Amino acid sequence: MPKLKPGTEVPTLEEDSTITRAAMEDPDARPYTDEEWTAVKPKRSRGRPKTDAPKQPISIRVDSRVLDAFKATGDGWQTRMNDALVEWAGQHGMLAEGAES
């Protein structure tokens, strides 16, 4: 039996049986069917949505002035740094067509 909080009252087997029987006879309290449970379960997993082109984690050394400048712009600095690299690579013909998004 799991550890219970102090003061928790546990029904006897007879009381539990009476409660269960009453619940099963109540048309508004009938258990869900497997199909009904499937309908109420979330359709997707938690977290970020899947993407066709996920970003890749890397380790890179950059000039501390550049890092400090991007960090000084606040939350989202890594995205802005990525955007700057994408822009530069696009201007220099390093990206495939349509890959500059």
C-alpha angles and dihedrals in degrees: 000000000000120000109270131209115255111272095025111142115214116203118238118248089259093051091046090051091050092049092048093048092050091049092049091051093050108093091206092054101048116139119259119257119235089258092053092050090051090053094054098044117099114265096219137037125256124269133042119347116258116262133201091228109035119189115252123228113235140170113232137167115225134175108278090232090059093047093047091048093053093043089051089063089069134228113006094037092133091055090049090049089051090048090051091051092047090050093049094046090048092051089052096049094247097127130076116250112286093010095111096091 
